[in-house]
């Protein structure tokens, strides 16, 4: 995954926990600075600071690909596998 802060003039490779070569199904950013990405094996990666630092969450018992993610202003999230 890559990140740009200058409308695509330059790009930085994102390093996140468990930085595997997983394919992401969906990545969404929100005005509160949160970014959520979902993909293979029930994993979510997220940032609370517009992509500077990243964390990972796994959904217990979920091993299927997550396809969609949504979040509200209270940071309550929903995912679809």
Secondary structure, 3 states (H helix, E strand, C coil): CEECCCCCCCCEECCCCCCCCCCEEEEEECCCCCEEEEEHHHEEEEECCCCCCCEEEECCCCCCCCCEEEECCCCCEEEEC
